[in-house]
Amino acid sequence: MKRTRIAAAALALSTLAAVPALSALSALPALGATAVATPAVAATQPTQAVPPINEAALKQAIAGLPAPDATAAEVRVGGSAGSWHGVSGVRDLTSERPARDGMRFRAGSVTKMFTTAVVLQLVAEGKVALDDAVQDHLPGLLPAAYPRITVGQLLNHTSGLPAPKLPGDLATVYATRFKVWTPEEYVARAVANPIEFTPGTRQHYLNINTFVAGMLIEKITGRSYEHEVTTRILRPVGMRDSYLPGRSVQVRGPHNRGYQVVPEGFPDARPYGDAYVVDMTVGSVTSTWASGDLISTTADLERFVTALFKGEIVPPAQLEPMFTVPDVKQHGTGDPATYTSGMSRLVLPGGIVAYGKTGARYGSAAGVGATRDLARTVVYSINSTDAKAAGQNQRGLAVALAAFAK
């Protein structure tokens, strides 16, 4: 990869602030990150007037790939107000073959939308209630000293359950990238810690909540989490290119390779412009399981969000929690809560309200969102070179805002 090519791409990315409606919200996080704070509402949104699709803004958002921040991207914008589809970058750094549409990718925490939807289906079927105690359905899973935690509190991240203490440094993550975690092992490590706060009084977005929700699905149905998501959502919606890999470390079918920036001298590192990267495409996703192991495509996720918002996956009466932000503060910051059950609520330029979710695995960042009336939908996959970093949302932010730019 030539350094001049990457430098030119970096210059292209730096011009994003010039795109109308992007500069005004340059500090706004992407869907699923810490979104603009809004009061808690059970949100039946009126029809919203979205601007015509701004092709120039969308093309600019994924221009110049491969670049220092990403090697490839695919964006799909749809809805009743029109559609657009774009691809940029390369499939891998060795062949430098152009990326193409329909490539599978690791969707990360977008998976939480699916886990939440299955639990809400079970609510609609009368097999569980949102105010049921988790302890009643999963006896012995949580310490006896823990307070009562409800199913609804799992879904909207107000349970107070703590995160497990896992190695977070990149060297350890890379060295253990093939380790297989069981849900029981993950939860046991988490609940070895004290409860973070009284359930229902704060919001803390943590994977532990959807891990327990996945275990709840298995206990109630008597079948695997993977089976339930596949038969209840993937097959009925026609998501033929989406699947849950379980213990498989591969991405089946056509896909772009994902890379992570590392220091010089890191094992298996290869030069990438002025930096070094390692290939993170292959690896276990059992450490995120029901919180982040979905493999999908932009077309499949567009089908999913459309069907979900139409009430075709979860009945409308049970769907409301996915559009409702609890009236609590965020744990640790005191800011208003921003997450619903399975998604986030985001206010965009002109007061447009969208709901959606982002996800990140090493080498892959993804996002899906829409206005509630489906006037505008957006799905993106970005092969980010630092997808888990604190500032990793900038490219996704540019895409999300370009999808609504005038």
FIVO-803262 format. One record per residue (C-alpha): residue number from 1; residue in one letter; x, y, z. Coordinates in steps of 0.001 Angstrom, whole numbers, plus 500000, padded with zeros to 6 digits. Layout:
<r pos="NUM" code="a" east="X" north="Y" up="Z"/>
...
This chain:
<r pos="1" code="m" east="500000" north="500000" up="500000"/>
<r pos="2" code="k" east="501529" north="503274" up="498924"/>
<r pos="3" code="r" east="501861" north="505999" up="501509"/>
<r pos="4" code="t" east="500816" north="508682" up="499050"/>
<r pos="5" code="r" east="497523" north="506875" up="498456"/>
<r pos="6" code="i" east="496752" north="506746" up="502162"/>
<r pos="7" code="a" east="497728" north="510386" up="502663"/>
<r pos="8" code="a" east="495362" north="511431" up="499908"/>
<r pos="9" code="a" east="492578" north="509417" up="501503"/>
<r pos="10" code="a" east="493214" north="511100" up="504847"/>
<r pos="11" code="l" east="492850" north="514480" up="503143"/>
<r pos="12" code="a" east="489545" north="513381" up="501642"/>
<r pos="13" code="l" east="488239" north="512354" up="505053"/>
<r pos="14" code="s" east="489264" north="515687" up="506553"/>
<r pos="15" code="t" east="486913" north="517496" up="504166"/>
<r pos="16" code="l" east="483813" north="515844" up="505616"/>
<r pos="17" code="a" east="483092" north="518863" up="507767"/>
<r pos="18" code="a" east="482367" north="520804" up="504602"/>
<r pos="19" code="v" east="479396" north="518584" up="503765"/>
<r pos="20" code="p" east="476132" north="520420" up="504614"/>
<r pos="21" code="a" east="474642" north="519368" up="507957"/>
<r pos="22" code="l" east="477777" north="517468" up="508970"/>
<r pos="23" code="s" east="479806" north="520322" up="510383"/>
<r pos="24" code="a" east="477027" north="521393" up="512729"/>
<r pos="25" code="l" east="477127" north="518018" up="514452"/>
<r pos="26" code="s" east="480780" north="517125" up="514060"/>
<r pos="27" code="a" east="480974" north="516112" up="517710"/>
<r pos="28" code="l" east="477775" north="514048" up="517655"/>
<r pos="29" code="p" east="478321" north="510323" up="518283"/>
<r pos="30" code="a" east="477079" north="507695" up="515867"/>
<r pos="31" code="l" east="473933" north="505652" up="516334"/>
<r pos="32" code="g" east="474408" north="503336" up="519276"/>
<r pos="33" code="a" east="477170" north="505409" up="520871"/>
<r pos="34" code="t" east="476385" north="508114" up="523417"/>
<r pos="35" code="a" east="473643" north="509805" up="521456"/>
<r pos="36" code="v" east="472093" north="513249" up="521910"/>
<r pos="37" code="a" east="470300" north="513279" up="525227"/>
<r pos="38" code="t" east="466514" north="513383" up="524973"/>
<r pos="39" code="p" east="463780" north="513027" up="527597"/>
<r pos="40" code="a" east="462283" north="509607" up="528113"/>
<r pos="41" code="v" east="459364" north="509044" up="525775"/>
<r pos="42" code="a" east="457352" north="506055" up="524681"/>
<r pos="43" code="a" east="457756" north="507105" up="521131"/>
<r pos="44" code="t" east="455020" north="506904" up="518554"/>
<r pos="45" code="q" east="456574" north="509321" up="516107"/>
<r pos="46" code="p" east="454559" north="511237" up="513508"/>
<r pos="47" code="t" east="455558" north="511040" up="509862"/>
<r pos="48" code="q" east="458797" north="512963" up="509388"/>
<r pos="49" code="a" east="459811" north="514982" up="506350"/>
<r pos="50" code="v" east="463278" north="513745" up="505431"/>
<r pos="51" code="p" east="465341" north="515593" up="502808"/>
<r pos="52" code="p" east="465981" north="514075" up="499383"/>
<r pos="53" code="i" east="468932" north="511693" up="499351"/>
<r pos="54" code="n" east="472180" north="513659" up="499111"/>
<r pos="55" code="e" east="474334" north="511440" up="496920"/>
<r pos="56" code="a" east="477287" north="513825" up="497079"/>
<r pos="57" code="a" east="477342" north="513708" up="500886"/>
<r pos="58" code="l" east="477089" north="509921" up="500933"/>
<r pos="59" code="k" east="479865" north="509479" up="498372"/>
<r pos="60" code="q" east="482058" north="511868" up="500357"/>
<r pos="61" code="a" east="481431" north="509914" up="503568"/>
<r pos="62" code="i" east="483111" north="506807" up="502139"/>
<r pos="63" code="a" east="485538" north="508539" up="499775"/>
<r pos="64" code="g" east="489205" north="507713" up="499462"/>
<r pos="65" code="l" east="489285" north="504178" up="500829"/>
<r pos="66" code="p" east="491545" north="502498" up="501720"/>
<r pos="67" code="a" east="492568" north="505201" up="504168"/>
<r pos="68" code="p" east="494285" north="505326" up="507564"/>
<r pos="69" code="d" east="490982" north="504751" up="509349"/>
<r pos="70" code="a" east="489371" north="502087" up="507135"/>
<r pos="71" code="t" east="490041" north="499729" up="504232"/>
<r pos="72" code="a" east="486517" north="499270" up="502865"/>
<r pos="73" code="a" east="482928" north="500417" up="503307"/>
<r pos="74" code="e" east="479456" north="499650" up="502032"/>
<r pos="75" code="v" east="476467" north="501919" up="502628"/>
<r pos="76" code="r" east="472814" north="501286" up="501834"/>
<r pos="77" code="v" east="470227" north="504052" up="502245"/>
<r pos="78" code="g" east="466559" north="503348" up="501653"/>
<r pos="79" code="g" east="463044" north="504094" up="502725"/>
<r pos="80" code="s" east="459926" north="505638" up="501234"/>
<r pos="81" code="a" east="461855" north="508766" up="500193"/>
<r pos="82" code="g" east="464282" north="506971" up="497848"/>
<r pos="83" code="s" east="467385" north="504788" up="497929"/>
<r pos="84" code="w" east="471149" north="504864" up="497355"/>
<r pos="85" code="h" east="473893" north="502253" up="497543"/>
<r pos="86" code="g" east="477652" north="502739" up="497530"/>
<r pos="87" code="v" east="480831" north="500699" up="497978"/>
<r pos="88" code="s" east="484414" north="501863" up="498465"/>
<r pos="89" code="g" east="487838" north="500397" up="499255"/>
<r pos="90" code="v" east="489457" north="496999" up="498815"/>
<r pos="91" code="r" east="488622" north="493433" up="499792"/>
<r pos="92" code="d" east="492061" north="492835" up="501278"/>
<r pos="93" code="l" east="495435" north="494544" up="501486"/>
<r pos="94" code="t" east="497319" north="491786" up="499680"/>
<r pos="95" code="s" east="495436" north="491609" up="496383"/>
<r pos="96" code="e" east="493894" north="495103" up="496616"/>
<r pos="97" code="r" east="490880" north="493798" up="494699"/>
<r pos="98" code="p" east="488049" north="496361" up="494774"/>
<r pos="99" code="a" east="485410" north="495801" up="497436"/>
<r pos="100" code="r" east="481984" north="494925" up="496085"/>
<r pos="101" code="d" east="478458" north="494914" up="497407"/>
<r pos="102" code="g" east="476864" north="492061" up="499320"/>
<r pos="103" code="m" east="479940" north="491200" up="501372"/>
<r pos="104" code="r" east="479321" north="489628" up="504761"/>
<r pos="105" code="f" east="480648" north="491330" up="507881"/>
<r pos="106" code="r" east="480667" north="491002" up="511640"/>
<r pos="107" code="a" east="477828" north="493221" up="512865"/>
<r pos="108" code="g" east="478942" north="493386" up="516499"/>
<r pos="109" code="s" east="476434" north="494918" up="518890"/>
<r pos="110" code="v" east="473784" north="495253" up="516189"/>
<r pos="111" code="t" east="473119" north="491698" up="517433"/>
<r pos="112" code="k" east="471453" north="493207" up="520505"/>
<r pos="113" code="m" east="468493" north="494267" up="518361"/>
<r pos="114" code="f" east="467900" north="490601" up="517483"/>
<r pos="115" code="t" east="468262" north="489341" up="521050"/>
<r pos="116" code="t" east="465868" north="491992" up="522286"/>
<r pos="117" code="a" east="463363" north="491213" up="519527"/>
<r pos="118" code="v" east="463287" north="487509" up="520414"/>
<r pos="119" code="v" east="462665" north="488271" up="524103"/>
<r pos="120" code="l" east="459822" north="490600" up="523117"/>
<r pos="121" code="q" east="458371" north="487858" up="520918"/>
<r pos="122" code="l" east="458351" north="485612" up="523978"/>
<r pos="123" code="v" east="456577" north="488377" up="525878"/>
<r pos="124" code="a" east="453944" north="488537" up="523123"/>
<r pos="125" code="e" east="453533" north="484756" up="523405"/>
<r pos="126" code="g" east="452914" north="485027" up="527146"/>
<r pos="127" code="k" east="455988" north="482957" up="528007"/>
<r pos="128" code="v" east="457664" north="485742" up="529981"/>
<r pos="129" code="a" east="456784" north="489243" up="531176"/>
<r pos="130" code="l" east="459002" north="492313" up="531261"/>
<r pos="131" code="d" east="458408" north="492692" up="534990"/>
<r pos="132" code="d" east="459270" north="489061" up="535736"/>
<r pos="133" code="a" east="462322" north="488583" up="537934"/>
<r pos="134" code="v" east="465329" north="487199" up="536124"/>
<r pos="135" code="q" east="466050" north="485136" up="539230"/>
<r pos="136" code="d" east="462723" north="483303" up="538851"/>
<r pos="137" code="h" east="463551" north="482144" up="535331"/>
<r pos="138" code="l" east="467268" north="481537" up="535859"/>
<r pos="139" code="p" east="467568" north="480399" up="539488"/>
<r pos="140" code="g" east="471090" north="480268" up="540814"/>
<r pos="141" code="l" east="472603" north="482305" up="537979"/>
<r pos="142" code="l" east="472882" north="485498" up="540027"/>
<r pos="143" code="p" east="474214" north="485769" up="543588"/>
<r pos="144" code="a" east="471632" north="485543" up="546353"/>
<r pos="145" code="a" east="472810" north="488938" up="547609"/>
<r pos="146" code="y" east="471777" north="490621" up="544365"/>
<r pos="147" code="p" east="468478" north="492542" up="544375"/>
<r pos="148" code="r" east="465549" north="491559" up="542194"/>
<r pos="149" code="i" east="466284" north="492304" up="538519"/>
<r pos="150" code="t" east="463526" north="492294" up="535911"/>
<r pos="151" code="v" east="463619" north="491114" up="532318"/>
<r pos="152" code="g" east="462800" north="494624" up="531140"/>
<r pos="153" code="q" east="465769" north="496009" up="533053"/>
<r pos="154" code="l" east="468046" north="493608" up="531183"/>
<r pos="155" code="l" east="466770" north="494841" up="527845"/>
<r pos="156" code="n" east="467140" north="498578" up="528543"/>
<r pos="157" code="h" east="470420" north="498254" up="530452"/>
<r pos="158" code="t" east="469071" north="499431" up="533804"/>
<r pos="159" code="s" east="469733" north="496126" up="535605"/>
<r pos="160" code="g" east="472830" north="497209" up="537504"/>
<r pos="161" code="l" east="474607" north="493994" up="536494"/>
<r pos="162" code="p" east="478384" north="494503" up="536379"/>
<r pos="163" code="a" east="480767" north="493671" up="533563"/>
<r pos="164" code="p" east="483266" north="490843" up="533895"/>
<r pos="165" code="k" east="486898" north="491768" up="534333"/>
<r pos="166" code="l" east="488492" north="490580" up="531102"/>
<r pos="167" code="p" east="491915" north="491381" up="529614"/>
<r pos="168" code="g" east="491476" north="494534" up="527554"/>
<r pos="169" code="d" east="494924" north="495193" up="526166"/>
<r pos="170" code="l" east="495286" north="494526" up="522460"/>
<r pos="171" code="a" east="498225" north="492137" up="522824"/>
<r pos="172" code="t" east="496195" north="489833" up="525072"/>
<r pos="173" code="v" east="493092" north="490130" up="522881"/>
<r pos="174" code="y" east="495140" north="489118" up="519849"/>
<r pos="175" code="a" east="496884" north="486255" up="521626"/>
<r pos="176" code="t" east="493560" north="484840" up="522871"/>
<r pos="177" code="r" east="491472" north="485592" up="519771"/>
<r pos="178" code="f" east="490567" north="481903" up="519344"/>
<r pos="179" code="k" east="489513" north="481328" up="522968"/>
<r pos="180" code="v" east="486031" north="479882" up="523370"/>
<r pos="181" code="w" east="483877" north="481404" up="526093"/>
<r pos="182" code="t" east="480678" north="479850" up="527401"/>
<r pos="183" code="p" east="477830" north="482133" up="528516"/>
<r pos="184" code="e" east="478034" north="480580" up="531964"/>
<r pos="185" code="e" east="481730" north="481410" up="532244"/>
<r pos="186" code="y" east="481163" north="484988" up="531083"/>
<r pos="187" code="v" east="478294" north="485622" up="533498"/>
<r pos="188" code="a" east="480133" north="483976" up="536404"/>
<r pos="189" code="r" east="483053" north="486348" up="535920"/>
<r pos="190" code="a" east="480682" north="489296" up="535853"/>
<r pos="191" code="v" east="478657" north="488474" up="538945"/>
<r pos="192" code="a" east="481793" north="487882" up="540962"/>
<r pos="193" code="n" east="481604" north="491676" up="541239"/>
<r pos="194" code="p" east="479048" north="493599" up="543308"/>
<r pos="195" code="i" east="475910" north="495026" up="541749"/>
<r pos="196" code="e" east="476646" north="498482" up="540277"/>
<r pos="197" code="f" east="473453" north="500266" up="541345"/>
<r pos="198" code="t" east="469897" north="499604" up="542432"/>
<r pos="199" code="p" east="468148" north="498088" up="539419"/>
<r pos="200" code="g" east="465961" north="500545" up="537541"/>
<r pos="201" code="t" east="467688" north="503666" up="538868"/>
<r pos="202" code="r" east="470474" north="504143" up="536318"/>
<r pos="203" code="q" east="471434" north="503008" up="532817"/>
<r pos="204" code="h" east="474756" north="501349" up="531978"/>
<r pos="205" code="y" east="475145" north="499847" up="528521"/>
<r pos="206" code="l" east="476949" north="496515" up="529039"/>
<r pos="207" code="n" east="477096" north="493204" up="527182"/>
<r pos="208" code="i" east="476253" north="491317" up="530359"/>
<r pos="209" code="n" east="472604" north="492323" up="529967"/>
<r pos="210" code="t" east="472159" north="490653" up="526588"/>
<r pos="211" code="f" east="474239" north="487662" up="527674"/>
<r pos="212" code="v" east="471689" north="486998" up="530392"/>
<r pos="213" code="a" east="468874" north="487731" up="527923"/>
<r pos="214" code="g" east="470334" north="485098" up="525588"/>
<r pos="215" code="m" east="470424" north="482578" up="528425"/>
<r pos="216" code="l" east="466818" north="483505" up="529259"/>
<r pos="217" code="i" east="465811" north="482734" up="525649"/>
<r pos="218" code="e" east="467427" north="479317" up="525899"/>
<r pos="219" code="k" east="465810" north="478520" up="529259"/>
<r pos="220" code="i" east="462309" north="479538" up="528176"/>
<r pos="221" code="t" east="462365" north="477855" up="524754"/>
<r pos="222" code="g" east="464492" north="474823" up="525552"/>
<r pos="223" code="r" east="466459" north="475466" up="522378"/>
<r pos="224" code="s" east="469689" north="477264" up="521566"/>
<r pos="225" code="y" east="469883" north="481014" up="521197"/>
<r pos="226" code="e" east="471189" north="480525" up="517658"/>
<r pos="227" code="h" east="468218" north="478332" up="516726"/>
<r pos="228" code="e" east="465697" north="480827" up="518062"/>
<r pos="229" code="v" east="467160" north="483866" up="516276"/>
<r pos="230" code="t" east="467482" north="481897" up="513050"/>
<r pos="231" code="t" east="463971" north="480432" up="513023"/>
<r pos="232" code="r" east="462193" north="483442" up="514482"/>
<r pos="233" code="i" east="463929" north="486233" up="512550"/>
<r pos="234" code="l" east="466580" north="485348" up="509971"/>
<r pos="235" code="r" east="464528" north="482834" up="507969"/>
<r pos="236" code="p" east="461119" north="484554" up="508120"/>
<r pos="237" code="v" east="462619" north="487909" up="507093"/>
<r pos="238" code="g" east="464593" north="486331" up="504245"/>
<r pos="239" code="m" east="468035" north="487157" up="505646"/>
<r pos="240" code="r" east="469734" north="484430" up="503611"/>
<r pos="241" code="d" east="473250" north="485817" up="504007"/>
<r pos="242" code="s" east="473057" north="486250" up="507788"/>
<r pos="243" code="y" east="473898" north="483727" up="510471"/>
<r pos="244" code="l" east="475173" north="483262" up="514005"/>
<r pos="245" code="p" east="478596" north="481561" up="513896"/>
<r pos="246" code="g" east="478586" north="479947" up="517338"/>
<r pos="247" code="r" east="482090" north="478594" up="517934"/>
<r pos="248" code="s" east="483212" north="478954" up="514322"/>
<r pos="249" code="v" east="486047" north="481460" up="513932"/>
<r pos="250" code="q" east="485568" north="481987" up="510186"/>
<r pos="251" code="v" east="483325" north="484320" up="508191"/>
<r pos="252" code="r" east="481571" north="482114" up="505636"/>
<r pos="253" code="g" east="481087" north="483318" up="502088"/>
<r pos="254" code="p" east="482411" north="486487" up="500423"/>
<r pos="255" code="h" east="483677" north="489123" up="502831"/>
<r pos="256" code="n" east="486188" north="491950" up="503150"/>
<r pos="257" code="r" east="489097" north="491347" up="505484"/>
<r pos="258" code="g" east="489314" north="493416" up="508644"/>
<r pos="259" code="y" east="492500" north="494895" up="510096"/>
<r pos="260" code="q" east="493572" north="496494" up="513368"/>
<r pos="261" code="v" east="496273" north="499133" up="513762"/>
<r pos="262" code="v" east="499046" north="497929" up="516088"/>
<r pos="263" code="p" east="502445" north="499210" up="517253"/>
<r pos="264" code="e" east="505583" north="498406" up="515317"/>
<r pos="265" code="g" east="506978" north="495041" up="516416"/>
<r pos="266" code="f" east="503538" north="493589" up="517220"/>
<r pos="267" code="p" east="503288" north="489853" up="516312"/>
<r pos="268" code="d" east="502246" north="489288" up="512672"/>
<r pos="269" code="a" east="502119" north="493032" up="511971"/>
<r pos="270" code="r" east="502446" north="494266" up="508400"/>
<r pos="271" code="p" east="503171" north="497806" up="507168"/>
<r pos="272" code="y" east="500149" north="499916" up="506256"/>
<r pos="273" code="g" east="501184" north="503356" up="505086"/>
<r pos="274" code="d" east="502843" north="505017" up="508062"/>
<r pos="275" code="a" east="501387" north="502441" up="510455"/>
<r pos="276" code="y" east="501184" north="498691" up="511041"/>
<r pos="277" code="v" east="498162" north="496395" up="511076"/>
<r pos="278" code="v" east="497235" north="492787" up="511842"/>
<r pos="279" code="d" east="494476" north="490812" up="510154"/>
<r pos="280" code="m" east="491599" north="490300" up="512609"/>
<r pos="281" code="t" east="489147" north="488633" up="510226"/>
<r pos="282" code="v" east="489390" north="485196" up="511819"/>
<r pos="283" code="g" east="488631" north="484794" up="515507"/>
<r pos="284" code="s" east="486133" north="483657" up="518109"/>
<r pos="285" code="v" east="483096" north="485795" up="518848"/>
<r pos="286" code="t" east="481989" north="483757" up="521858"/>
<r pos="287" code="s" east="483161" north="486586" up="524115"/>
<r pos="288" code="t" east="480193" north="488615" up="522860"/>
<r pos="289" code="w" east="477687" north="485837" up="521966"/>
<r pos="290" code="a" east="474103" north="487189" up="522201"/>
<r pos="291" code="s" east="475534" north="490695" up="522484"/>
<r pos="292" code="g" east="477595" north="490767" up="519326"/>
<r pos="293" code="d" east="478172" north="487649" up="517215"/>
<r pos="294" code="l" east="475879" north="488200" up="514203"/>
<r pos="295" code="i" east="477353" north="488011" up="510690"/>
<r pos="296" code="s" east="475226" north="489803" up="508094"/>
<r pos="297" code="t" east="475086" north="492032" up="505001"/>
<r pos="298" code="t" east="473790" north="495551" up="504442"/>
<r pos="299" code="a" east="470884" north="494249" up="502335"/>
<r pos="300" code="d" east="469867" north="491766" up="505025"/>
<r pos="301" code="l" east="470000" north="494376" up="507779"/>
<r pos="302" code="e" east="467904" north="496710" up="505648"/>
<r pos="303" code="r" east="465293" north="493950" up="505386"/>
<r pos="304" code="f" east="465487" north="493433" up="509133"/>
<r pos="305" code="v" east="465052" north="497048" up="510222"/>
<r pos="306" code="t" east="462186" north="497513" up="507760"/>
<r pos="307" code="a" east="460346" north="494440" up="508999"/>
<r pos="308" code="l" east="461062" north="495290" up="512648"/>
<r pos="309" code="f" east="459775" north="498853" up="512449"/>
<r pos="310" code="k" east="456663" north="497695" up="510563"/>
<r pos="311" code="g" east="455784" north="495401" up="513457"/>
<r pos="312" code="e" east="456322" north="492259" up="511382"/>
<r pos="313" code="i" east="458900" north="490728" up="513752"/>
<r pos="314" code="v" east="457592" north="491878" up="517128"/>
<r pos="315" code="p" east="453862" north="492713" up="517440"/>
<r pos="316" code="p" east="453292" north="496490" up="517743"/>
<r pos="317" code="a" east="452088" north="496287" up="521339"/>
<r pos="318" code="q" east="455289" north="494594" up="522471"/>
<r pos="319" code="l" east="457543" north="496655" up="520193"/>
<r pos="320" code="e" east="457226" north="499895" up="522182"/>
<r pos="321" code="p" east="460165" north="499194" up="524539"/>
<r pos="322" code="m" east="462487" north="499295" up="521527"/>
<r pos="323" code="f" east="461455" north="502936" up="520987"/>
<r pos="324" code="t" east="461352" north="503976" up="524652"/>
<r pos="325" code="v" east="464253" north="505574" up="526531"/>
<r pos="326" code="p" east="463935" north="504994" up="530300"/>
<r pos="327" code="d" east="463637" north="508083" up="532466"/>
<r pos="328" code="v" east="466916" north="507594" up="534343"/>
<r pos="329" code="k" east="470458" north="508959" up="534295"/>
<r pos="330" code="q" east="473501" north="507216" up="532880"/>
<r pos="331" code="h" east="475649" north="505428" up="535416"/>
<r pos="332" code="g" east="478905" north="507244" up="536005"/>
<r pos="333" code="t" east="478100" north="510450" up="534098"/>
<r pos="334" code="g" east="474692" north="511579" up="535307"/>
<r pos="335" code="d" east="473667" north="512405" up="531747"/>
<r pos="336" code="p" east="470164" north="511452" up="530597"/>
<r pos="337" code="a" east="469790" north="507885" up="529360"/>
<r pos="338" code="t" east="469970" north="507382" up="525595"/>
<r pos="339" code="y" east="469400" north="503658" up="525059"/>
<r pos="340" code="t" east="466049" north="502017" up="524495"/>
<r pos="341" code="s" east="465592" north="498265" up="524687"/>
<r pos="342" code="g" east="467973" north="497124" up="521966"/>
<r pos="343" code="m" east="468583" north="500464" up="520272"/>
<r pos="344" code="s" east="469428" north="504145" up="520777"/>
<r pos="345" code="r" east="467389" north="507274" up="520061"/>
<r pos="346" code="l" east="469186" north="509946" up="518072"/>
<r pos="347" code="v" east="468145" north="513477" up="517142"/>
<r pos="348" code="l" east="469523" north="514541" up="513745"/>
<r pos="349" code="p" east="469657" north="517888" up="511895"/>
<r pos="350" code="g" east="466281" north="519542" up="511531"/>
<r pos="351" code="g" east="464904" north="517649" up="514521"/>
<r pos="352" code="i" east="464625" north="514331" up="512680"/>
<r pos="353" code="v" east="464477" north="511457" up="515170"/>
<r pos="354" code="a" east="466063" north="508120" up="514271"/>
<r pos="355" code="y" east="466500" north="504845" up="516115"/>
<r pos="356" code="g" east="469199" north="502268" up="515572"/>
<r pos="357" code="k" east="472289" north="500457" up="516746"/>
<r pos="358" code="t" east="475986" north="500362" up="515984"/>
<r pos="359" code="g" east="478437" north="497551" up="516561"/>
<r pos="360" code="a" east="482180" north="497046" up="516507"/>
<r pos="361" code="r" east="484478" north="494056" up="516315"/>
<r pos="362" code="y" east="488190" north="494407" up="515662"/>
<r pos="363" code="g" east="488414" north="495193" up="511946"/>
<r pos="364" code="s" east="484684" north="495771" up="511500"/>
<r pos="365" code="a" east="482252" north="498549" up="512420"/>
<r pos="366" code="a" east="478584" north="498440" up="511481"/>
<r pos="367" code="g" east="475431" north="500432" up="511977"/>
<r pos="368" code="v" east="471723" north="500253" up="511210"/>
<r pos="369" code="g" east="469052" north="502862" up="511821"/>
<r pos="370" code="a" east="465858" north="504439" up="510550"/>
<r pos="371" code="t" east="463163" north="506954" up="511247"/>
<r pos="372" code="r" east="460259" north="505198" up="512858"/>
<r pos="373" code="d" east="458033" north="505801" up="509843"/>
<r pos="374" code="l" east="460744" north="504265" up="507587"/>
<r pos="375" code="a" east="460954" north="507372" up="505437"/>
<r pos="376" code="r" east="464722" north="506888" up="505699"/>
<r pos="377" code="t" east="466777" north="503818" up="506556"/>
<r pos="378" code="v" east="470560" north="503518" up="506632"/>
<r pos="379" code="v" east="472861" north="500530" up="507019"/>
<r pos="380" code="y" east="476626" north="500606" up="506812"/>
<r pos="381" code="s" east="479591" north="498292" up="507127"/>
<r pos="382" code="i" east="483047" north="499824" up="507582"/>
<r pos="383" code="n" east="486248" north="497824" up="507804"/>
<r pos="384" code="s" east="487716" north="500152" up="510383"/>
<r pos="385" code="t" east="491388" north="499815" up="511280"/>
<r pos="386" code="d" east="490648" north="500789" up="514892"/>
<r pos="387" code="a" east="487009" north="499852" up="515347"/>
<r pos="388" code="k" east="487172" north="499541" up="519151"/>
<r pos="389" code="a" east="488952" north="502840" up="519798"/>
<r pos="390" code="a" east="487295" north="505707" up="521628"/>
<r pos="391" code="g" east="487075" north="507779" up="518445"/>
<r pos="392" code="q" east="486114" north="504937" up="516127"/>
<r pos="393" code="n" east="482690" north="506377" up="515292"/>
<r pos="394" code="q" east="483822" north="509263" up="513089"/>
<r pos="395" code="r" east="483492" north="507456" up="509747"/>
<r pos="396" code="g" east="480173" north="505925" up="510821"/>
<r pos="397" code="l" east="479061" north="509325" up="512080"/>
<r pos="398" code="a" east="479791" north="510827" up="508678"/>
<r pos="399" code="v" east="477702" north="508127" up="507004"/>
<r pos="400" code="a" east="474791" north="508519" up="509425"/>
<r pos="401" code="l" east="474685" north="512287" up="509001"/>
<r pos="402" code="a" east="475173" north="512130" up="505235"/>
<r pos="403" code="a" east="472128" north="509883" up="505044"/>
<r pos="404" code="f" east="470065" north="512810" up="506371"/>
<r pos="405" code="a" east="472027" north="515727" up="504878"/>
<r pos="406" code="k" east="470168" north="518286" up="502763"/>
